[in-house]
Amino acid sequence: MEDLMNPSHHVDKVINRQSKEDILKNRLRLKTTIECVRWITYQACAFRGHDESLDSKNRGNFIEMVKHTAKFNDEVAGVVLENAPGNAKYTSPKIQKEILNILANKVRKKIREEVGHAAFCILVDESQDTSNREQMAIVVRFVDNDGFLRERFFDIVWVEDTIASTLQKEIKKVLDLHELCIDKMRGQGYDGASNMLGAWNGLQELFLKDCPYAFYVHCFAHQLQLALVSASKEVATIWLFFSSLNSIVNVIRASPKRHIELQVAQSMNIVELLIAGE
């Protein structure tokens, strides 16, 4: 009867009060996750650990960063990790990637504002990642409003293959998405591979058809690399080392079985070093 007579104890008031508390806790939990993701990203550190279980001594940079933050803030400690509800921890890889994607879009938006209506150049290179997927990196080069030359890493895109037409399609997709007109392109910088350099069906020629002012320049970093490779071939010990290394890598990568054997050997070596205290 007393509860019914007291409006502050009515069921709807209690539910609303609990909902507000949950909202504040969720916001603090998510804010902690965002700040940890931001810091790890700025430091260019890996997020995931090999073992993120509760019994692990090192649960990876992200989880350890959240734990470290909680040590110095009791409010954070009360809402994160084991103190968070099972359906709203905000620590899963999917959540981490979603936050990373939001931050990346903000960075790209800022770069796009820097470019403005100015002409620009693109620098492109592709390479395989550790999972043997082709990744294409795109860098935008431009002169800002203050007259300073800027180079900004703009995007990295997965491509099915390295055919010139495929690369052009993906580059166009990125540029169109951020309203960077091909007509404003005044330069292209690639390596000397045939799919890039080709005068008939190379990537540079395909872009020249769309914009005749997008002149091609052979990437100076690749030129330096070619010069170093050529010079090192004259030194017998260096040539023997890299030729042997190349053969070893090809032998290991050609067979999944050999790859597994190498991993097992490395694991055993690590165990021996741990036992020896090294």
CYANA upper distance limits for C-alpha pairs under 8 A (distance plus 0.5 A):
  1 MET  CA      5 MET  CA      6.74
  2 GLU  CA      6 ASN  CA      6.80
  3 ASP  CA      7 PRO  CA      8.11
  3 ASP  CA      9 HIS  CA      6.13
  3 ASP  CA     10 HIS  CA      7.51
  4 LEU  CA      9 HIS  CA      7.64
  4 LEU  CA     10 HIS  CA      7.05
  6 ASN  CA     10 HIS  CA      7.62
  7 PRO  CA     13 LYS  CA      8.34
  8 SER  CA     13 LYS  CA      6.62
  8 SER  CA     14 VAL  CA      7.99
  9 HIS  CA     13 LYS  CA      7.02
  9 HIS  CA     14 VAL  CA      6.82
 10 HIS  CA     14 VAL  CA      6.88
 11 VAL  CA     15 ILE  CA      6.67
 12 ASP  CA     16 ASN  CA      6.63
 13 LYS  CA     17 ARG  CA      6.60
 14 VAL  CA     18 GLN  CA      6.71
 15 ILE  CA     19 SER  CA      6.62
 16 ASN  CA     20 LYS  CA      6.75
 17 ARG  CA     21 GLU  CA      6.93
 18 GLN  CA     22 ASP  CA      6.73
 19 SER  CA     23 ILE  CA      6.64
 20 LYS  CA     24 LEU  CA      6.76
 21 GLU  CA     25 LYS  CA      6.71
 22 ASP  CA     26 ASN  CA      6.52
 23 ILE  CA     27 ARG  CA      6.61
 24 LEU  CA     28 LEU  CA      6.70
 25 LYS  CA     29 ARG  CA      6.57
 25 LYS  CA     79 VAL  CA      6.73
 26 ASN  CA     30 LEU  CA      6.53
 26 ASN  CA     79 VAL  CA      8.30
 26 ASN  CA     88 ALA  CA      7.98
 27 ARG  CA     31 LYS  CA      6.42
 28 LEU  CA     32 THR  CA      6.66
 28 LEU  CA     76 VAL  CA      7.40
 28 LEU  CA     79 VAL  CA      8.11
 29 ARG  CA     33 THR  CA      6.91
 29 ARG  CA     76 VAL  CA      7.44
 29 ARG  CA     79 VAL  CA      6.56
 29 ARG  CA     80 VAL  CA      6.34
 29 ARG  CA     89 LYS  CA      7.91
 29 ARG  CA     90 TYR  CA      7.71
 30 LEU  CA     34 ILE  CA      6.67
 30 LEU  CA     90 TYR  CA      6.71
 31 LYS  CA     35 GLU  CA      6.66
 32 THR  CA     36 CYS  CA      6.66
 32 THR  CA     66 VAL  CA      7.59
 32 THR  CA     69 THR  CA      8.45
 32 THR  CA     76 VAL  CA      7.97
 33 THR  CA     37 VAL  CA      6.62
 33 THR  CA     66 VAL  CA      7.62
 33 THR  CA     90 TYR  CA      7.20
 33 THR  CA     91 THR  CA      7.36
 33 THR  CA     96 GLN  CA      8.47
 34 ILE  CA     38 ARG  CA      6.55
 34 ILE  CA     99 ILE  CA      7.23
 35 GLU  CA     39 TRP  CA      6.65
 36 CYS  CA     40 ILE  CA      6.68
 36 CYS  CA     62 PHE  CA      7.17
 36 CYS  CA     65 MET  CA      6.78
 36 CYS  CA     66 VAL  CA      7.01
 37 VAL  CA     41 THR  CA      6.51
 37 VAL  CA     62 PHE  CA      7.55
 37 VAL  CA     96 GLN  CA      7.40
 37 VAL  CA     99 ILE  CA      7.95
 37 VAL  CA    100 LEU  CA      7.72
 38 ARG  CA     42 TYR  CA      6.70
 38 ARG  CA    100 LEU  CA      8.45
 39 TRP  CA     43 GLN  CA      6.81
 40 ILE  CA     44 ALA  CA      6.63
 40 ILE  CA     45 CYS  CA      5.93
 40 ILE  CA     46 ALA  CA      7.95
 40 ILE  CA     47 PHE  CA      7.71
 40 ILE  CA     61 ASN  CA      8.09
 40 ILE  CA     62 PHE  CA      7.79
 41 THR  CA     45 CYS  CA      6.86
 45 CYS  CA     61 ASN  CA      8.00
 46 ALA  CA     61 ASN  CA      7.19
 47 PHE  CA     60 GLY  CA      6.87
 47 PHE  CA     61 ASN  CA      5.83
 47 PHE  CA     62 PHE  CA      5.67
 48 ARG  CA     52 GLU  CA      8.33
 48 ARG  CA     59 ARG  CA      8.25
 48 ARG  CA     60 GLY  CA      5.54
 48 ARG  CA     61 ASN  CA      6.97
 48 ARG  CA     62 PHE  CA      7.16
 49 GLY  CA     58 ASN  CA      7.70
 49 GLY  CA     59 ARG  CA      5.85
 49 GLY  CA     60 GLY  CA      4.08
 49 GLY  CA     61 ASN  CA      7.30
 50 HIS  CA     59 ARG  CA      7.85
 50 HIS  CA     60 GLY  CA      7.53
 51 ASP  CA     56 SER  CA      6.57
 51 ASP  CA     58 ASN  CA      7.68
 51 ASP  CA     59 ARG  CA      6.18
 51 ASP  CA     60 GLY  CA      7.86
 52 GLU  CA     56 SER  CA      6.73
 52 GLU  CA     58 ASN  CA      7.75
 52 GLU  CA     59 ARG  CA      4.59
 52 GLU  CA     60 GLY  CA      6.94
 52 GLU  CA     63 ILE  CA      8.23
 53 SER  CA     59 ARG  CA      7.20
 54 LEU  CA     59 ARG  CA      8.31
 58 ASN  CA     64 GLU  CA      7.68
 59 ARG  CA     63 ILE  CA      6.41
 59 ARG  CA     64 GLU  CA      6.65
 60 GLY  CA     64 GLU  CA      6.51
 61 ASN  CA     65 MET  CA      6.37
 62 PHE  CA     66 VAL  CA      6.87
 63 ILE  CA     67 LYS  CA      6.74
 63 ILE  CA     91 THR  CA      8.17
 64 GLU  CA     68 HIS  CA      6.54
 65 MET  CA     69 THR  CA      6.65
 66 VAL  CA     70 ALA  CA      6.72
 66 VAL  CA     80 VAL  CA      8.21
 67 LYS  CA     71 LYS  CA      6.96
 67 LYS  CA     77 ALA  CA      8.35
 67 LYS  CA     81 LEU  CA      8.46
 68 HIS  CA     72 PHE  CA      7.83
 69 THR  CA     73 ASN  CA      7.25
 69 THR  CA     76 VAL  CA      8.01
 69 THR  CA     77 ALA  CA      8.47
 70 ALA  CA     74 ASP  CA      7.05
 70 ALA  CA     75 GLU  CA      8.37
 70 ALA  CA     76 VAL  CA      5.73
 70 ALA  CA     77 ALA  CA      4.84
 70 ALA  CA     80 VAL  CA      8.16
 71 LYS  CA     77 ALA  CA      7.26
 73 ASN  CA     77 ALA  CA      6.70
 74 ASP  CA     78 GLY  CA      6.65
 75 GLU  CA     79 VAL  CA      7.41
 76 VAL  CA     80 VAL  CA      6.73
 77 ALA  CA     83 ASN  CA      7.99
 78 GLY  CA     83 ASN  CA      6.31
 78 GLY  CA     84 ALA  CA      8.27
 79 VAL  CA     83 ASN  CA      5.69
 79 VAL  CA     84 ALA  CA      5.55
 80 VAL  CA     84 ALA  CA      5.48
 80 VAL  CA     89 LYS  CA      7.11
 81 LEU  CA     89 LYS  CA      6.65
 81 LEU  CA     91 THR  CA      8.30
 84 ALA  CA     88 ALA  CA      7.16
 84 ALA  CA     89 LYS  CA      5.92
 85 PRO  CA     89 LYS  CA      6.73
 90 TYR  CA     95 ILE  CA      6.56
 90 TYR  CA     96 GLN  CA      8.43
 91 THR  CA     95 ILE  CA      6.79
 91 THR  CA     96 GLN  CA      7.15
 92 SER  CA     96 GLN  CA      6.86
 93 PRO  CA     97 LYS  CA      6.61
 94 LYS  CA     98 GLU  CA      6.65
 95 ILE  CA     99 ILE  CA      6.74
 96 GLN  CA    100 LEU  CA      6.67
 97 LYS  CA    101 ASN  CA      6.51
 98 GLU  CA    102 ILE  CA      6.85
 99 ILE  CA    103 LEU  CA      6.78
100 LEU  CA    104 ALA  CA      6.54
101 ASN  CA    105 ASN  CA      6.65
102 ILE  CA    106 LYS  CA      6.86
103 LEU  CA    107 VAL  CA      6.84
104 ALA  CA    108 ARG  CA      6.69
105 ASN  CA    109 LYS  CA      6.53
106 LYS  CA    110 LYS  CA      6.77
107 VAL  CA    111 ILE  CA      6.78
108 ARG  CA    112 ARG  CA      6.58
108 ARG  CA    154 PHE  CA      6.80
109 LYS  CA    113 GLU  CA      6.80
109 LYS  CA    178 HIS  CA      8.33
110 LYS  CA    114 GLU  CA      6.85
111 ILE  CA    115 VAL  CA      6.86
111 ILE  CA    152 ARG  CA      7.71
111 ILE  CA    154 PHE  CA      8.20
112 ARG  CA    116 GLY  CA      6.80
112 ARG  CA    178 HIS  CA      7.52
112 ARG  CA    180 LEU  CA      8.50
114 GLU  CA    144 ASP  CA      6.62
114 GLU  CA    145 ASN  CA      8.09
115 VAL  CA    119 ALA  CA      8.28
115 VAL  CA    120 PHE  CA      8.02
115 VAL  CA    142 PHE  CA      7.07
115 VAL  CA    143 VAL  CA      7.94
115 VAL  CA    144 ASP  CA      6.75
118 ALA  CA    142 PHE  CA      7.84
118 ALA  CA    143 VAL  CA      7.79
118 ALA  CA    144 ASP  CA      8.19
118 ALA  CA    184 LYS  CA      7.74
119 ALA  CA    142 PHE  CA      7.15
119 ALA  CA    143 VAL  CA      8.35
119 ALA  CA    184 LYS  CA      5.21
119 ALA  CA    185 MET  CA      6.31
119 ALA  CA    186 ARG  CA      6.85
120 PHE  CA    140 VAL  CA      7.29
120 PHE  CA    141 ARG  CA      6.18
120 PHE  CA    142 PHE  CA      5.11
120 PHE  CA    143 VAL  CA      8.03
120 PHE  CA    184 LYS  CA      6.81
120 PHE  CA    185 MET  CA      5.62
120 PHE  CA    186 ARG  CA      6.32
120 PHE  CA    187 GLY  CA      7.59
121 CYS  CA    140 VAL  CA      6.40
121 CYS  CA    141 ARG  CA      5.46
121 CYS  CA    142 PHE  CA      6.82
121 CYS  CA    185 MET  CA      6.01
121 CYS  CA    186 ARG  CA      5.92
121 CYS  CA    187 GLY  CA      4.91
121 CYS  CA    188 GLN  CA      6.22
121 CYS  CA    189 GLY  CA      8.27
121 CYS  CA    214 ALA  CA      8.15
122 ILE  CA    138 ILE  CA      7.32
122 ILE  CA    139 VAL  CA      6.17
122 ILE  CA    140 VAL  CA      5.32
122 ILE  CA    141 ARG  CA      6.50
122 ILE  CA    185 MET  CA      8.15
122 ILE  CA    187 GLY  CA      6.89
122 ILE  CA    188 GLN  CA      5.61
122 ILE  CA    189 GLY  CA      6.76
123 LEU  CA    138 ILE  CA      6.42
123 LEU  CA    139 VAL  CA      5.44
123 LEU  CA    140 VAL  CA      6.92
123 LEU  CA    141 ARG  CA      7.90
123 LEU  CA    188 GLN  CA      6.47
123 LEU  CA    189 GLY  CA      5.07
123 LEU  CA    190 TYR  CA      6.65
123 LEU  CA    219 CYS  CA      8.49
124 VAL  CA    136 MET  CA      7.48
124 VAL  CA    137 ALA  CA      6.23
124 VAL  CA    138 ILE  CA      5.36
124 VAL  CA    139 VAL  CA      6.85
124 VAL  CA    188 GLN  CA      8.37
124 VAL  CA    189 GLY  CA      6.91
124 VAL  CA    190 TYR  CA      6.09
125 ASP  CA    136 MET  CA      6.25
125 ASP  CA    137 ALA  CA      6.06
125 ASP  CA    138 ILE  CA      7.57
125 ASP  CA    190 TYR  CA      6.81
125 ASP  CA    191 ASP  CA      7.68
126 GLU  CA    134 GLU  CA      7.12
126 GLU  CA    135 GLN  CA      5.95
126 GLU  CA    136 MET  CA      4.59
126 GLU  CA    137 ALA  CA      6.54
126 GLU  CA    162 THR  CA      8.34
127 SER  CA    134 GLU  CA      6.09
127 SER  CA    135 GLN  CA      5.97
127 SER  CA    136 MET  CA      7.03
128 GLN  CA    132 ASN  CA      5.65
128 GLN  CA    133 ARG  CA      5.73
128 GLN  CA    134 GLU  CA      4.98
128 GLN  CA    135 GLN  CA      6.43
129 ASP  CA    133 ARG  CA      6.07
129 ASP  CA    134 GLU  CA      7.08
129 ASP  CA    135 GLN  CA      7.26
133 ARG  CA    158 TRP  CA      7.70
133 ARG  CA    159 VAL  CA      8.36
134 GLU  CA    158 TRP  CA      6.40
134 GLU  CA    159 VAL  CA      6.16
134 GLU  CA    160 GLU  CA      7.37
134 GLU  CA    161 ASP  CA      7.37
134 GLU  CA    162 THR  CA      8.26
135 GLN  CA    156 ILE  CA      7.02
135 GLN  CA    157 VAL  CA      6.07
135 GLN  CA    158 TRP  CA      5.06
135 GLN  CA    159 VAL  CA      6.59
136 MET  CA    156 ILE  CA      5.97
136 MET  CA    157 VAL  CA      5.58
136 MET  CA    158 TRP  CA      6.67
136 MET  CA    159 VAL  CA      7.29
137 ALA  CA    153 PHE  CA      8.30
137 ALA  CA    154 PHE  CA      8.36
137 ALA  CA    155 ASP  CA      6.53
137 ALA  CA    156 ILE  CA      4.89
137 ALA  CA    157 VAL  CA      6.98
138 ILE  CA    153 PHE  CA      6.89
138 ILE  CA    154 PHE  CA      6.17
138 ILE  CA    155 ASP  CA      5.81
138 ILE  CA    156 ILE  CA      6.61
138 ILE  CA    171 ILE  CA      8.24
139 VAL  CA    151 GLU  CA      7.19
139 VAL  CA    152 ARG  CA      6.07
139 VAL  CA    153 PHE  CA      4.91
139 VAL  CA    154 PHE  CA      5.71
139 VAL  CA    155 ASP  CA      7.63
140 VAL  CA    151 GLU  CA      6.21
140 VAL  CA    152 ARG  CA      5.78
140 VAL  CA    153 PHE  CA      6.93
140 VAL  CA    154 PHE  CA      6.72
141 ARG  CA    149 LEU  CA      7.82
141 ARG  CA    150 ARG  CA      6.14
141 ARG  CA    151 GLU  CA      4.89
141 ARG  CA    152 ARG  CA      6.94
142 PHE  CA    149 LEU  CA      6.33
142 PHE  CA    150 ARG  CA      5.91
142 PHE  CA    151 GLU  CA      7.13
143 VAL  CA    147 GLY  CA      6.15
143 VAL  CA    148 PHE  CA      5.89
143 VAL  CA    149 LEU  CA      4.93
143 VAL  CA    150 ARG  CA      6.41
144 ASP  CA    148 PHE  CA      6.05
144 ASP  CA    149 LEU  CA      7.01
144 ASP  CA    150 ARG  CA      7.36
155 ASP  CA    174 VAL  CA      8.35
157 VAL  CA    170 GLU  CA      8.00
159 VAL  CA    166 THR  CA      7.83
159 VAL  CA    167 LEU  CA      7.68
159 VAL  CA    170 GLU  CA      7.97
160 GLU  CA    166 THR  CA      8.18
161 ASP  CA    166 THR  CA      7.38
161 ASP  CA    167 LEU  CA      8.47
162 THR  CA    166 THR  CA      7.14
162 THR  CA    167 LEU  CA      6.84
162 THR  CA    195 ASN  CA      7.91
163 ILE  CA    167 LEU  CA      6.90
163 ILE  CA    195 ASN  CA      6.78
164 ALA  CA    168 GLN  CA      6.62
164 ALA  CA    195 ASN  CA      5.84
164 ALA  CA    196 MET  CA      7.10
164 ALA  CA    201 ASN  CA      7.54
164 ALA  CA    202 GLY  CA      6.15
164 ALA  CA    203 LEU  CA      5.29
164 ALA  CA    206 LEU  CA      8.45
165 SER  CA    169 LYS  CA      6.66
165 SER  CA    203 LEU  CA      7.46
165 SER  CA    206 LEU  CA      8.20
166 THR  CA    170 GLU  CA      6.87
167 LEU  CA    171 ILE  CA      6.64
167 LEU  CA    203 LEU  CA      7.83
168 GLN  CA    172 LYS  CA      6.50
168 GLN  CA    203 LEU  CA      6.95
168 GLN  CA    206 LEU  CA      8.00
168 GLN  CA    207 PHE  CA      8.07
169 LYS  CA    173 LYS  CA      6.65
170 GLU  CA    174 VAL  CA      6.90
171 ILE  CA    175 LEU  CA      6.73
172 LYS  CA    176 ASP  CA      6.36
172 LYS  CA    182 ILE  CA      8.39
173 LYS  CA    177 LEU  CA      6.54
174 VAL  CA    178 HIS  CA      7.10
175 LEU  CA    179 GLU  CA      6.55
175 LEU  CA    180 LEU  CA      5.38
175 LEU  CA    181 CYS  CA      7.40
175 LEU  CA    182 ILE  CA      8.23
176 ASP  CA    180 LEU  CA      6.32
176 ASP  CA    181 CYS  CA      7.31
180 LEU  CA    184 LYS  CA      8.00
181 CYS  CA    185 MET  CA      7.74
182 ILE  CA    210 ASP  CA      7.66
182 ILE  CA    211 CYS  CA      7.06
183 ASP  CA    210 ASP  CA      7.99
183 ASP  CA    211 CYS  CA      6.11
185 MET  CA    211 CYS  CA      7.62
185 MET  CA    213 TYR  CA      7.60
185 MET  CA    214 ALA  CA      5.88
186 ARG  CA    213 TYR  CA      5.87
186 ARG  CA    214 ALA  CA      4.61
186 ARG  CA    215 PHE  CA      6.74
187 GLY  CA    213 TYR  CA      7.81
187 GLY  CA    214 ALA  CA      4.82
187 GLY  CA    215 PHE  CA      5.20
187 GLY  CA    216 TYR  CA      6.31
187 GLY  CA    217 VAL  CA      7.71
188 GLN  CA    204 GLN  CA      7.38
188 GLN  CA    214 ALA  CA      6.69
188 GLN  CA    215 PHE  CA      6.56
188 GLN  CA    216 TYR  CA      5.24
188 GLN  CA    217 VAL  CA      6.60
189 GLY  CA    216 TYR  CA      6.49
189 GLY  CA    217 VAL  CA      5.52
189 GLY  CA    218 HIS  CA      6.26
189 GLY  CA    219 CYS  CA      5.76
190 TYR  CA    196 MET  CA      6.89
190 TYR  CA    197 LEU  CA      8.07
190 TYR  CA    216 TYR  CA      8.29
190 TYR  CA    217 VAL  CA      7.51
190 TYR  CA    218 HIS  CA      6.17
190 TYR  CA    219 CYS  CA      5.72
191 ASP  CA    196 MET  CA      7.21
191 ASP  CA    197 LEU  CA      7.85
191 ASP  CA    218 HIS  CA      6.28
191 ASP  CA    219 CYS  CA      5.94
191 ASP  CA    222 HIS  CA      6.34
191 ASP  CA    223 GLN  CA      8.40
192 GLY  CA    196 MET  CA      6.97
192 GLY  CA    197 LEU  CA      6.00
192 GLY  CA    218 HIS  CA      6.88
192 GLY  CA    219 CYS  CA      8.35
192 GLY  CA    222 HIS  CA      8.20
193 ALA  CA    197 LEU  CA      6.34
193 ALA  CA    198 GLY  CA      8.29
194 SER  CA    198 GLY  CA      5.42
194 SER  CA    202 GLY  CA      7.01
195 ASN  CA    201 ASN  CA      7.82
195 ASN  CA    202 GLY  CA      5.25
195 ASN  CA    203 LEU  CA      6.73
196 MET  CA    202 GLY  CA      5.33
196 MET  CA    203 LEU  CA      5.20
196 MET  CA    204 GLN  CA      6.55
197 LEU  CA    202 GLY  CA      5.88
197 LEU  CA    203 LEU  CA      7.26
197 LEU  CA    204 GLN  CA      6.71
197 LEU  CA    205 GLU  CA      8.32
198 GLY  CA    202 GLY  CA      4.35
198 GLY  CA    203 LEU  CA      7.63
198 GLY  CA    204 GLN  CA      7.80
198 GLY  CA    205 GLU  CA      7.50
199 ALA  CA    204 GLN  CA      8.17
199 ALA  CA    205 GLU  CA      6.34
200 TRP  CA    205 GLU  CA      6.78
201 ASN  CA    205 GLU  CA      6.74
201 ASN  CA    206 LEU  CA      7.06
202 GLY  CA    206 LEU  CA      6.91
203 LEU  CA    207 PHE  CA      6.95
204 GLN  CA    208 LEU  CA      6.69
204 GLN  CA    215 PHE  CA      8.38
204 GLN  CA    216 TYR  CA      6.63
205 GLU  CA    209 LYS  CA      6.90
206 LEU  CA    210 ASP  CA      7.49
207 PHE  CA    211 CYS  CA      6.56
207 PHE  CA    212 PRO  CA      8.28
207 PHE  CA    214 ALA  CA      7.53
208 LEU  CA    212 PRO  CA      5.13
208 LEU  CA    213 TYR  CA      7.52
208 LEU  CA    214 ALA  CA      6.40
208 LEU  CA    215 PHE  CA      7.80
218 HIS  CA    222 HIS  CA      8.13
218 HIS  CA    223 GLN  CA      7.73
219 CYS  CA    223 GLN  CA      6.84
220 PHE  CA    224 LEU  CA      6.58
221 ALA  CA    225 GLN  CA      6.71
222 HIS  CA    226 LEU  CA      6.66
223 GLN  CA    227 ALA  CA      6.70
224 LEU  CA    228 LEU  CA      6.65
225 GLN  CA    229 VAL  CA      6.62
226 LEU  CA    230 SER  CA      6.60
227 ALA  CA    231 ALA  CA      6.61
228 LEU  CA    232 SER  CA      6.44
229 VAL  CA    233 LYS  CA      6.81
230 SER  CA    234 GLU  CA      7.82
231 ALA  CA    235 VAL  CA      8.03
232 SER  CA    238 ILE  CA      6.75
232 SER  CA    239 TRP  CA      6.97
233 LYS  CA    238 ILE  CA      7.56
233 LYS  CA    239 TRP  CA      5.67
234 GLU  CA    239 TRP  CA      7.95
235 VAL  CA    239 TRP  CA      6.69
236 ALA  CA    240 LEU  CA      6.57
237 THR  CA    241 PHE  CA      6.66
238 ILE  CA    242 PHE  CA      6.80
239 TRP  CA    243 SER  CA      6.50
240 LEU  CA    244 SER  CA      6.49
241 PHE  CA    245 LEU  CA      6.58
242 PHE  CA    246 ASN  CA      6.44
243 SER  CA    247 SER  CA      6.85
244 SER  CA    248 ILE  CA      6.75
245 LEU  CA    249 VAL  CA      6.68
246 ASN  CA    250 ASN  CA      6.69
247 SER  CA    251 VAL  CA      6.65
248 ILE  CA    252 ILE  CA      6.75
249 VAL  CA    253 ARG  CA      6.51
250 ASN  CA    254 ALA  CA      6.39
251 VAL  CA    255 SER  CA      7.59
251 VAL  CA    258 ARG  CA      8.45
252 ILE  CA    256 PRO  CA      8.23
252 ILE  CA    258 ARG  CA      5.92
252 ILE  CA    259 HIS  CA      6.05
252 ILE  CA    262 LEU  CA      8.39
253 ARG  CA    258 ARG  CA      8.03
253 ARG  CA    259 HIS  CA      6.87
255 SER  CA    259 HIS  CA      6.84
256 PRO  CA    260 ILE  CA      6.70
257 LYS  CA    261 GLU  CA      6.72
258 ARG  CA    262 LEU  CA      6.62
259 HIS  CA    263 GLN  CA      6.87
260 ILE  CA    264 VAL  CA      6.68
261 GLU  CA    265 ALA  CA      6.66
262 LEU  CA    266 GLN  CA      6.66
263 GLN  CA    267 SER  CA      6.64
264 VAL  CA    268 MET  CA      6.72
265 ALA  CA    269 ASN  CA      6.70
266 GLN  CA    270 ILE  CA      6.75
267 SER  CA    271 VAL  CA      6.79
268 MET  CA    272 GLU  CA      6.75
269 ASN  CA    273 LEU  CA      6.77
270 ILE  CA    274 LEU  CA      6.67
271 VAL  CA    275 ILE  CA      6.71
272 GLU  CA    276 ALA  CA      6.69
273 LEU  CA    277 GLY  CA      6.64
273 LEU  CA    278 GLU  CA      5.54
274 LEU  CA    278 GLU  CA      6.17
